[in-house]
Amino acid sequence: MSSHLVSIVDDEPAVRKLLEYQFKFAWGHQVRLYEDGESFLAGLDDQPDLVILDVMMPGMDGVQTLREIKRRDPDLPVIVLSAQASVETAIQLLKLGALDYLSKPVDVTKLEAATKSAFQIRDLSREVRNLRERMMSNVQFDNIISSHGEMQEVFRLVQKVKDSDIVVLVMGESGTGKELIARAVHYNGKRKDGPFIVVNCASIPPDLMESELFGHDKGAFTGAHQRRIGKFESANGGTIFLDEIGELDLALQAKLLRVIQTKTFERVGGNESLTVDVRIISATNRDLKKDVQETRFREDLYYRLATFPIVLPPLRSRRSDILLLAEHFLKKFSEQEGKHVKRFSRSVLQTMFAYPWPGNVRELENAIQRAVVIADGDTLTEKEMPVALQSYASNGANGSENVMNPPSSEPGAVMPMERLKENAIRNAIRLCNGNSVLAARKLGIGRATLYRLMKKYEVR
């Protein structure tokens, strides 16, 4: 075994000396000795890799000390020793988070095996934490967070196109972050000092849209008492983002095509031809190719808009991002609301992982914001989550083994529970690169349960 720091907490000098000899001289580890729980907790900043903790001690006993250890550092492995072994005490300590429970006098062979397991868990926890920190520093792009391969490809495309003036079309379901991608292109590119103008084509009545886009001259129509500058003029030197472009009226589609081709337009009711230097980014949640086939969208405009397409995957197809995003939103809204909500309950994590998120990232963000606002403690439970998630959980989102069960990729589709369990096991093993210890922890099940399910489903 490589060298680790071991803290031994026992009120009996003879036991401390014996354990010190075993860990330091027989197994080659660094050792810190403490005669009670209070003195150990005062020196917990030494960050040991393992704690050997006696149960029966004067003052703060082993149970109280274990509770405090787990409050401060939930991942710190603790092996508990007791001369008065009982099944009830062992169960209590294991529920509180003890890694193992050994009776005195200590069987050195059992202690060595438990110690090796503890160090593996501690090293793995540190590896996961370091990986998460590196991932968080690498995957964030202009407030967009993802570790998924498809989103990494999106980030690569943004990097490629940001300094170009090529027309970009961002496609994806509602709530996937199309405007964030458009902003990333603009604010990371050469036009970042120019304006970024947003037009939601679905929210403006068709009879007002032409004036909204191109402006109008005084007297152009009833109520036009003065000249108005349109969005294209306002975006000169920068970027105009045409959201929900599929909702644009056919007549205006022809005028937009002309602007793309010539960079010129006239205000409504005016004769002056105006030239603008504008980068055009559009977005849609519609199937524009189908709209072209059904003559609801101009084919020539579609091909001009889709010169450089960027497709955003739905959240349900990149499940590795769900918990990453959830942690990000939890921290964001806890700070914003001045609260100290630090974590999710295990059942909430399982439900969030399994839920299909039809509203995508926007729905996830709104759900966590709501939960933080109404939360009273430091842990979000199902009672704080929206009704949709509560209903999903109560209808059997979590299987009897507490396995995170990813549903099929189609929203609202129903998959047999056994298939859900099998998919969850296979996905966890794949995401953890075959590491069954880490996979079991991510799934919230014991290693024995995981091995049994792996054998059942022939997962290797």
N, C-alpha and C positions, 0 to 999 in steps of 0.2 A: 504494500500500500504506500502511496506517496504521502508526504507529510501534510497534515492538517492540524488546525488548532482545536483542541478538545478542552471544554470546561467541565470540571468534575465538582459537583455540588453535593456534599455529604457531611453530616455533623460528626461522623466517627473518624478520628485521625487515622486509625489503622486501615480502614477501608480506603480513605483518600490515598494513603501511601501505597497500598497494594495496587490500586487502579493507576496511580501515577507511574509506578514501575512498569506495568503492563503496556500502557499507551506510549510512554516515553522511550523506554529502553528495549522493550520487546518488539514494538511495532513502529517506532521511529517518529512519533508525532509530538508536536508542541502541546504542553499541558498548562492549564491554569487551575488552581485549587481554591475552592470556596467552602466555608463551613456552614453557610446558611443561604437561604434564598435572597435575603436583602442585599448581602454583599455581592452576590453574583449579579443581580439586576443592576446594581450601581456600576458594575464594570462591563455591562453588555455591549458597550461601544467597541470593545475589542473584536467584535464580530466573529465569534467562534464558528466552526464548521459543524460541531456536534456538542450537545450537552448530555452529560450523564447525571441524572437527577435522582436523589433519594426522596422517598415519599415521607417518611416519618422524621421530621426535623422540628426543633423548637422554633417558636415565632412563626414565620411564614413557612408553612409546610409545602410539600411537593406539589399538591394539587393547586394551591394558590399561586405558586411560582410558575407552574406550567401555564395556567391561564394568562398570566402577565407576559410570559415569553411569547405565546401565540398572539397576544394582542399587539405586541411590538414588532414581531418578525414571524409571520405565519409560516414561512418556509424553513425556519430553523429546525433541523431534526433533533428530537429529544428521546433518549432511551431512559426509561424509568426503572429504578431498582427498589425492591422492598423486601424486608425480612418477614413481613406478615402478608404473604401473598393470598389474595382472594379473587375469585372470578368477578365479583361486583366491583372491586377497586380497579381491576385491570380494564374492565369494560368502560368505566367512568373515565379513566385516563386516556384510553384509546379514542374515545369520543371527543375528548378535549384536544386531541391532536398529537398525542405521543406516538412516536414511530414504533416502539416496541416496549414490552414490559417483561422484565426478568426478575426472578426471585433471588434473594441472598441465601447462602453464599453463591456468588456468581459463577456460572459455568463459563469458563474462558472461551470454549469453542463456540457457544451460542453468542457470547458477547462479540467475538471477532466477526461472526457472520452478520450480526445486526449492525456492527460498525461499518463494515464494507457497504452494506445496503444504504446506510445513512449518508456516507460520503458520496455515493453515486447519485443519490437524490439531491444532495446539496450542490454538487458540481453541475448536475443537469439544470437545477433551478437558476444557477448563475448563468449558464449558457443560454437558457431561454430569455432571461432578463437582458443579457448583453445583445442577443439577437433582436429582441424587441426594440431596444434603444437604437441599434444600428438601422433597423428597418424604419423606425419613425423618422430618423434623420435623412433617410434616402427616398422614402416613398411620398413625401409631401411635396406637392407642386402647386403653388399658388392656392393654398387652403384646400387642395384636393388630396384626400388620403386614401391610399390603396396599396396592397401588396400583391394583388392578383396580376397574373401574366397579361390578360387582355387589357387591363388598365395601364400596365407598364408600356404596352404597345401604343396606347393612346397618348401617354406622356411623350413617347419618342416622336410621334407624329407632330405633336404640338411644338416640340423643339425644332423639328425640321421646317415647319411652316411659319413660325412666328415672325421671321424677318422677311417673309415674302409678301407680295400683294395678291397672291392667288386667291380666288374666291373659295371659301370653305363652307361645307354643309355638315352640320353636326346632327346625327340621327340617334334616336334612343327614346325609350319610354318616358313618360312624365315622371319627374322626380329623380332622374339619373344624373343631373348636374350639367345639362347642356350649356346653360349660361355661364357656369363656372369655367367650362372649357373655353368658351368664347372669350371670357375675360383673361384667361391664362394666355391665350394667343396674343391678345392685344397688349396686356401689361408686361409681358416678357419680351415683346418684340420692338422693332424700330419705331412703331407708332405710339409707344407707351406714354409719351408726353402730350399726345393729341387727345381729343375727346373720345369717349366710348358711349355711344348713344344706343339705347335699347328701344325697340318698337315691338310690342306684342300684337301681332296681326290678328289674333283671335279676340282681342278685347276692344277693338275700335270698330264702330259701325262702318259698313262698306261705303256709305255715302260721305263719310268724313275721312276715309283713309287716304285719298289722294291728296287732300289738303295737309293731312298729318305728315305724309312723306315728303311732299314737294313744296308745301307752303301755298299761299295764294296772295294775289294782289288786291288792293282795296276795290270794292265794288264787284268782285268776281261773282258773288252770289248774295242773296238776301242775308243780311247780318254781317257781311264782310266789311266792317267799317274801317279797317286799316290793314296794311300789309302784314302778312304773317310769314315768318321764316320756318321752313319745314325741317324735318329731321335730317335729310340729306345735307342741306346747307349747314346745319348745326354740327354735323359730323365731319366737316371739311378738315382734312389733315389728320383724321383719326379713323375710327372704325364705326360702322353702323351694324348693329346686331338685329336681324329680323327674325324674331322668335315666332314659332308656329306659322312658318311661311306657307304651309299647305292650306291655310285658311284664307289666303289672299284671293280676291276677286279676279276672274279671268281677264277683265279689261285692264286692271292694274298690273297684271302679270306682264302684259305686252309693254307697258311703260317701264316696268322694272327691268325687263330685258334690254330695252334701249339704253337705260342708265348704265347697265353692266358693260354693254358693248362700246358706248361712246363717251361715258362719263359726263353726259350732258342731259338737261331736262328743262322744262319751263314750269313756272309756278301756275297754279290754277288761275285762269283769267288773265294771264300775262303773255307777252310775245317775246320777251327777252330770253335767249338761250343761256343758261347758266352752266358753268363747268365746275365740277368738284373733284377733289382728290380724296377719295374715300375707299377704304377697304371694306368689303362686304362679307359678313359671316351670317349665315342663316341656320335655322334649326327647325326640326320637325319631329313629331312623334307618330306621324302618319307614314304609310307606305306610298311614297310619291310615284314609284313606278306603276303601282296599281292605279293611282289617280290619273296618271298619264294615259294608261290603257282605257280608262273609263271617261276620258276627255274632261276631267275636272282640273287638270293641271297641264300647262303647255309643255310639250316635249322639249322644245328648244330651250326654254327657261330651265327645265330640270337639268339638262346636261351642262348648262352654264353654271348653275348653282352647285352642282355636284362635281365640279372639277377636282376638288380635293375633299373627299368624304372622310369623316371621322365617325365611327360607330361606337356608342357607349353601351356596354352590356348591362342588363338589369342586375339588381343586387342579388336576386335569388340564384343567379348563375355564377356569382363570385362570393360564395359563402365565407371564404377565408377573410373577407373584409368586414363581415357583420360585427364581430366582436371588437375588431380594431377600431371601426367607426364608433361603435357604442362607447368604448372607453374614451375616445376623443370627445364625443358630445357630452358625456358625463362630466368630464373635467371642465369643459367649456361652460356648461350651464350651472354647475356648482359654483364656479367662480363668479359667473354673471349674477346669480341669485343670492350670493353671499352665504351659501350653505356649505356644509361639510359632508356631502354625500360622496362616499369613496368607492363603493363597490356595488355589484349586483348579486342577488342571491343566486344559488346554483340553479334553481328552477327557472328563474327569469333568463339566465344565460342559455339554458337548454331551449326554452320557448323562443327566444330571439333567434337562435341559430336555426331552428326548425321552421319558423314562420316564413311564408312565401314573400312577404313585403311587396304587395302589389303597387304600393305608392313609392317603392324604391327608397333611395337615401333620404328624400324629403320626409317620407313617412317615419323612418327610423329617427331622424332628428327631432321631428315634432313629438314623437312618442316619449323620447327621453327628456325633452324640455318639459313636457307636461308632468312627467313622473317626478322630476327634480323639484318642480314648483310645489307639489303637494306632499312631498316626502317629509317625514318628521325625524327619521333616524339617519344613520350613516350608510344604510344598505337599502337599495331599491328592491322591493318585493313585488309579487304579482298584483297586489292590491293597488299599487300606484300606477300600474301599466294601463294603457287604453283598453276599452272593452273588447276590441277585436283580438288583442293578444290574450286577454283573460279567457275569452270564449274558445280561442284556439287551443289553449293549454287544457281547459276543462274537457275538451272533446278528444283528448288523447294524443296531444302533440308529443308528450314524453312517454316513452315506453316503460314497461315494468322494470327494466334494468337501469333506468335513469340514463338512457343513451340519447345523445343528440341525434335526432332523426331528420335529415334533410329530405324535404318532399321532392316530388318530381319537378322538373323545370317549368311545367305549365301551371300558371296560377289556377287554384281551385281544383287541380287534379287530385285524385285520391289514389294512394299507393298502399298495398297491404303492409301491415305493421312489421311482419318478418322481413319484407324487402327493405323497409325503411331502416331497420336495425342493421341489416347486412350492409347497406350503402354507407351508413354512419361509420361502421367498423372499418370498411375499406377506405373511406375518405380519411379517417383519422390516421390510420397506418401510413397512408400515402403522404399526407401532409407532414407527418412526423418522421418521414424517411425511414420507416421501419422500426422506430424506437417505441416499443410497446409500453414502457413505463410512462413516457410523455403522452402517448396516445390515451392511456387509461386516465391520466389526470385531466386531459382536455375533455374527455367524454364524461368525466365525473363518476366513473365506476372503478371498482377494485381491479387489481391486476388479475386475480383469479377469475373474476367474471369475464374480463377481456379475453383471457386465454381460452376459456370455455367457449365464448362466442366465436373466436377466431377458428377454433377447431370445428365448431358446428357449421360455419359458413365457408370453411376451407380457405381462410385468408392466410396468406404467407407473407 
